[in-house]
Amino acid sequence: MAEAPTFILGSPASRDRVCKIIRDVPSGAVVQLQPPRRTLPQNAKLHAMITDIAKAKPEGRVYPVKVWKVLFLAMIGKPVRFEPALDGNGIVPIPASTARLNKAECGELIDAIEAYAAQHGVQFSE
């Protein structure tokens, strides 16, 4: 089965096109609207900030960037799952991902990182 088309509702013309398509689809079709995804500049800023925090080692915390990212995602309420290790020894965190953040969620994450950095005297390189 072909993947459903994706439309970005940016202009009146694009909205009109989507309305026409919706009018012509069979009854029972499902339409899902999503907020805009994070932007490339947001993504670049986010990763630069997390890298700076990892380098600064606030409170003596020495974690790789991946761990900082999960800690910040948890800080804004994104779920982190834990699953038993395949070899039966301990548990493994399954982190939330920043890849599916929308613009507002990415903005919230950036704000949380900025607040944490300010509280811990971390200076950003940009």
C-alpha positions as a Markdown table, in Angstrom:
| # | Residue | x | y | z |
|---|---|---|---|---|
| 1 | Met | 0.0 | 0.0 | 0.0 |
| 2 | Ala | 1.3 | 3.4 | -0.9 |
| 3 | Glu | 2.3 | 5.8 | 1.9 |
| 4 | Ala | -0.2 | 8.6 | 2.5 |
| 5 | Pro | 0.8 | 12.0 | 1.1 |
| 6 | Thr | 2.1 | 14.6 | 3.5 |
| 7 | Phe | 1.1 | 18.3 | 3.0 |
| 8 | Ile | 2.5 | 21.4 | 4.8 |
| 9 | Leu | -0.2 | 23.9 | 5.2 |
| 10 | Gly | 1.8 | 27.0 | 4.6 |
| 11 | Ser | -0.2 | 29.1 | 2.1 |
| 12 | Pro | -3.8 | 29.5 | 1.2 |
| 13 | Ala | -3.2 | 27.6 | -2.0 |
| 14 | Ser | -1.8 | 24.6 | -0.1 |
| 15 | Arg | -4.8 | 24.7 | 2.2 |
| 16 | Asp | -7.2 | 24.8 | -0.7 |
| 17 | Arg | -5.5 | 21.8 | -2.3 |
| 18 | Val | -5.8 | 19.8 | 0.8 |
| 19 | Cys | -9.5 | 20.7 | 1.2 |
| 20 | Lys | -10.1 | 19.5 | -2.3 |
| 21 | Ile | -8.3 | 16.2 | -1.7 |
| 22 | Ile | -10.3 | 15.7 | 1.5 |
| 23 | Arg | -13.6 | 16.4 | -0.3 |
| 24 | Asp | -12.7 | 13.7 | -2.9 |
| 25 | Val | -11.5 | 10.9 | -0.6 |
| 26 | Pro | -13.8 | 8.0 | 0.1 |
| 27 | Ser | -16.0 | 8.1 | 3.2 |
| 28 | Gly | -14.2 | 6.6 | 6.2 |
| 29 | Ala | -10.8 | 7.9 | 5.3 |
| 30 | Val | -8.7 | 9.1 | 8.2 |
| 31 | Val | -7.0 | 12.5 | 8.3 |
| 32 | Gln | -4.5 | 13.4 | 11.0 |
| 33 | Leu | -3.2 | 16.9 | 11.6 |
| 34 | Gln | 0.1 | 17.4 | 13.4 |
| 35 | Pro | 1.9 | 20.5 | 14.6 |
| 36 | Pro | 5.0 | 21.5 | 12.6 |
| 37 | Arg | 8.1 | 19.5 | 13.4 |
| 38 | Arg | 11.2 | 21.0 | 14.9 |
| 39 | Thr | 13.2 | 23.2 | 12.6 |
| 40 | Leu | 16.8 | 22.5 | 11.5 |
| 41 | Pro | 18.0 | 25.6 | 13.4 |
| 42 | Gln | 16.3 | 24.4 | 16.5 |
| 43 | Asn | 17.9 | 21.0 | 16.1 |
| 44 | Ala | 21.3 | 22.5 | 15.6 |
| 45 | Lys | 20.9 | 24.8 | 18.7 |
| 46 | Leu | 19.6 | 21.9 | 20.8 |
| 47 | His | 22.5 | 19.6 | 20.1 |
| 48 | Ala | 25.1 | 22.4 | 20.5 |
| 49 | Met | 23.6 | 23.3 | 23.9 |
| 50 | Ile | 23.6 | 19.7 | 25.1 |
| 51 | Thr | 27.2 | 19.3 | 23.9 |
| 52 | Asp | 28.3 | 22.5 | 25.8 |
| 53 | Ile | 26.6 | 21.2 | 29.0 |
| 54 | Ala | 28.3 | 17.8 | 28.7 |
| 55 | Lys | 31.7 | 19.6 | 28.3 |
| 56 | Ala | 31.0 | 21.9 | 31.3 |
| 57 | Lys | 30.3 | 18.9 | 33.7 |
| 58 | Pro | 27.9 | 20.8 | 36.0 |
| 59 | Glu | 27.9 | 19.6 | 39.6 |
| 60 | Gly | 30.7 | 17.2 | 38.5 |
| 61 | Arg | 28.3 | 15.2 | 36.4 |
| 62 | Val | 30.3 | 13.5 | 33.6 |
| 63 | Tyr | 27.8 | 12.1 | 31.2 |
| 64 | Pro | 27.9 | 11.6 | 27.4 |
| 65 | Val | 25.7 | 13.8 | 25.3 |
| 66 | Lys | 23.2 | 11.0 | 24.8 |
| 67 | Val | 22.7 | 10.7 | 28.5 |
| 68 | Trp | 22.3 | 14.5 | 29.0 |
| 69 | Lys | 19.7 | 14.5 | 26.2 |
| 70 | Val | 17.6 | 11.8 | 27.9 |
| 71 | Leu | 17.9 | 13.6 | 31.3 |
| 72 | Phe | 16.6 | 16.8 | 29.7 |
| 73 | Leu | 13.8 | 15.0 | 27.9 |
| 74 | Ala | 12.7 | 13.5 | 31.2 |
| 75 | Met | 12.9 | 17.0 | 32.7 |
| 76 | Ile | 10.2 | 18.2 | 30.4 |
| 77 | Gly | 8.0 | 15.2 | 31.0 |
| 78 | Lys | 9.0 | 12.9 | 28.0 |
| 79 | Pro | 8.7 | 9.3 | 29.1 |
| 80 | Val | 11.8 | 7.1 | 29.4 |
| 81 | Arg | 11.1 | 3.3 | 29.5 |
| 82 | Phe | 13.2 | 0.6 | 31.1 |
| 83 | Glu | 13.3 | -2.9 | 29.8 |
| 84 | Pro | 15.1 | -6.0 | 31.1 |
| 85 | Ala | 18.5 | -6.5 | 29.4 |
| 86 | Leu | 18.6 | -9.3 | 26.9 |
| 87 | Asp | 21.2 | -11.3 | 28.9 |
| 88 | Gly | 19.1 | -10.9 | 32.0 |
| 89 | Asn | 21.7 | -8.7 | 33.8 |
| 90 | Gly | 20.0 | -5.5 | 34.8 |
| 91 | Ile | 17.7 | -3.1 | 33.0 |
| 92 | Val | 18.3 | -0.9 | 30.0 |
| 93 | Pro | 16.8 | 2.6 | 29.5 |
| 94 | Ile | 14.9 | 3.1 | 26.3 |
| 95 | Pro | 15.1 | 6.9 | 25.9 |
| 96 | Ala | 12.6 | 9.3 | 24.4 |
| 97 | Ser | 13.8 | 10.7 | 21.1 |
| 98 | Thr | 14.2 | 14.3 | 20.1 |
| 99 | Ala | 13.6 | 13.3 | 16.4 |
| 100 | Arg | 9.9 | 13.5 | 16.8 |
| 101 | Leu | 9.6 | 16.7 | 18.7 |
| 102 | Asn | 7.4 | 19.4 | 17.2 |
| 103 | Lys | 8.5 | 23.0 | 17.2 |
| 104 | Ala | 6.8 | 23.8 | 20.5 |
| 105 | Glu | 8.2 | 20.8 | 22.3 |
| 106 | Cys | 11.7 | 21.6 | 20.9 |
| 107 | Gly | 11.3 | 25.1 | 22.1 |
| 108 | Glu | 10.3 | 23.9 | 25.6 |
| 109 | Leu | 13.3 | 21.6 | 25.7 |
| 110 | Ile | 15.6 | 24.5 | 24.7 |
| 111 | Asp | 14.1 | 26.7 | 27.4 |
| 112 | Ala | 14.6 | 23.9 | 30.0 |
| 113 | Ile | 18.3 | 23.5 | 29.0 |
| 114 | Glu | 18.8 | 27.3 | 29.1 |
| 115 | Ala | 17.3 | 27.4 | 32.6 |
| 116 | Tyr | 19.4 | 24.5 | 33.8 |
| 117 | Ala | 22.6 | 26.1 | 32.3 |
| 118 | Ala | 21.8 | 29.4 | 34.0 |
| 119 | Gln | 21.3 | 27.7 | 37.4 |
| 120 | His | 24.6 | 25.9 | 37.0 |
| 121 | Gly | 26.8 | 28.7 | 35.5 |
| 122 | Val | 27.2 | 26.9 | 32.1 |
| 123 | Gln | 28.2 | 29.3 | 29.3 |
| 124 | Phe | 27.1 | 28.3 | 25.8 |
| 125 | Ser | 29.7 | 28.6 | 23.0 |
| 126 | Glu | 27.2 | 30.2 | 20.5 |
